[in-house]
């Protein structure tokens, strides 16, 4: 593409470069890649899972503000999960509920001979599928678009499970929907709890609220209900007021409902929980905010 200086631009008879029209300016603006325009984005993912999202935010002209509201740690008692992995070949289906479940479980599973050939594998989200692929497992069932427990349960493979043995690889606590629904459908279901989620014990709340007061935080991202609940508790009353008035990017209808119940008023639903989808929602936010009124 030619530059706009020097002799490469054609000149008029007067020797001056032709003036750009308003249409030229509009076309240039339309051709420019979308940007976040220095939008400050509070990223609440666990520290070890925030790098890619933060990089994408910064690559698109935003300011990533790391504020993890979850810490991922080893389970209080790993023995029950390890006992299940010892007899993994007796199961028909293994469901990994998160990328953390994959990362914490696969080393122990590989130590015990790896994934049995006859064992079906299922995951809820795309991040879990990518985590399995990093461990050499490229066969797994996933929802087509609704990346949630509900979306997984709607798959044909999980509708007829009478008499089957299913292990759910997950963190301590969490939702019981998979266990309850699959048990009601006639399956024998066990949980292999391979990690736990905790709320951070140290955080500079005063510094964060000061940045919010100065207008440096223009959007917040949350990727789980627990993520949001911890953020709400950590902020206290003053911070909760800021949060409720700040655009909040959520990654599922369930989290959207929880946020609405907490009083959050400016909710944007990303198309899925992936980093690209979250950044796309942020770009939609800044594009709409900067669009002229019609």
Beta strands, then each sheet from edge to edge (+ up, - down):
strand 1: 40-43
strand 2: 63-66
strand 3: 71-73
strand 4: 93-96
strand 5: 120-123
strand 6: 165-171
strand 7: 188-198
strand 8: 219-221
strand 9: 247-250
strand 10: 267-269
sheet 1: 2+ 1+ 8+ 9+ 10+
sheet 2: 3+ 7- 6- 4- 5-
end
